[in-house]
Amino acid sequence: MAKVTEIEIWIRSTDVDSDGIVNNAHYFEFFEQARIKHNISVGLVIRPRAPGYHDRTITIAETTAKFKSPLQYLDSIIVKCYTKEVRTRSFLLEYEIVLRETGKLIAEGSSAQVWLNNKGKPSPLPDDKRKKLIDSIVK
């Protein structure tokens, strides 16, 4: 298992605002795409879901972004996601967005995810999920 999950995204015309740069809200969508792939790659969630199976066990408690340089239409980026810390009921992920061609850092961010029980209340991470997350930590 790779500890750092990477996805490639091409900037679409719909990602760009009237100033010709990517709107800041889209960065959180880029983080989300990498987060989903990361959660699948570490075995935290399973996709596709079995018919009728509902596994909403994670919610976002906090997310941050620091914008270093603007993106423009047709830029190709790599979004990286990795596990930074595992707590009793939550875990922290970190993100980097870089230009594919040069490796230039465009943005970085983080998110805190909370594990939910079947009633939607915060609860301790199950042991097997906790171990998978701990094994995926990047120091």
Residue pairs with C-beta under 8 A, 6 or more apart in sequence:
1 41
1 42
1 43
1 135
1 136
2 41
3 82
3 83
3 136
3 137
3 138
4 80
4 81
4 82
4 138
5 34
5 37
5 38
5 41
5 80
5 81
5 82
6 34
6 78
6 79
6 80
6 81
7 33
7 34
7 37
7 78
7 79
8 76
8 77
8 78
8 79
8 100
9 30
9 33
9 76
9 77
9 79
10 74
10 75
10 76
10 77
11 22
11 71
11 72
11 73
11 74
11 75
11 76
11 77
12 73
13 73
15 22
15 23
15 26
15 71
15 73
16 22
16 23
16 72
16 73
17 23
20 72
20 73
21 70
21 71
21 72
22 70
22 71
22 72
22 75
24 65
24 67
27 65
27 67
27 97
27 107
27 109
28 63
28 65
28 109
30 77
30 79
30 95
30 97
31 63
31 65
31 79
31 81
31 95
31 109
31 111
33 79
34 79
34 80
34 81
34 95
35 81
35 93
35 95
35 111
36 45
37 81
38 81
38 82
38 83
38 93
38 136
39 45
39 58
40 46
40 47
42 83
42 132
42 133
42 135
42 136
43 129
43 132
44 58
44 129
44 132
44 133
45 55
45 57
45 58
46 55
49 55
56 116
56 120
57 115
57 116
58 113
58 114
58 115
58 116
59 113
59 114
59 116
60 111
60 112
60 113
60 114
61 90
61 112
61 113
61 114
62 110
62 111
62 112
63 109
63 110
63 111
63 112
64 109
64 110
64 111
65 107
65 108
65 109
66 107
66 108
66 109
67 106
67 107
68 105
68 106
68 107
68 108
69 104
69 105
69 106
69 107
70 106
71 77
71 97
71 106
75 99
76 99
76 100
76 101
77 97
77 98
77 99
77 100
77 106
78 97
78 98
78 99
78 100
79 95
79 96
79 97
80 95
80 96
80 97
80 98
81 93
81 94
81 95
82 93
82 94
82 136
82 137
82 138
83 91
83 92
83 93
83 133
83 136
83 137
83 138
84 92
84 93
84 94
84 110
84 137
84 138
85 91
85 92
85 137
86 92
86 125
86 130
86 133
86 134
86 137
88 124
88 125
89 114
89 115
89 122
89 123
89 124
89 125
90 112
90 113
90 114
90 115
90 122
90 125
91 112
91 113
91 125
91 133
92 110
92 111
92 112
92 113
93 110
93 111
93 113
94 108
94 109
94 110
94 138
95 107
95 108
95 109
95 110
95 111
96 105
96 107
96 108
97 105
97 106
97 107
97 108
98 104
98 105
98 106
99 106
114 122
115 122
115 123
115 124
115 125
115 126
115 129
116 122
116 123
117 123
125 133
